[in-house]
């Protein structure tokens, strides 16, 4: 049986405190006031939601106890139809 690859594999947003991170629009973050939990990536000049980014933001928010951010990430996933079958309720 082949190993299942992680959804977040390949997701690598710019690190905090870098110029690239500062250049990202506030709308690219689930917590825009603190510029935390990035979930969008630039594709063809537009900022679009990333499946790996929303899953990574959800995972990190759950680990850190940020339930409101986790809910936002789940809503983005629902809107785009990216929820795993086990998470759909």
Secondary structure as UniProt FT lines:
FT   TURN            7..10
FT   TURN            16..17
FT   HELIX           19..23
FT   HELIX           26..28
FT   STRAND          29..31
FT   TURN            32..35
FT   STRAND          36..38
FT   STRAND          40..43
FT   TURN            44..45
FT   STRAND          46..49
FT   HELIX           51..64
FT   HELIX           67..80
FT   HELIX           85..87
//
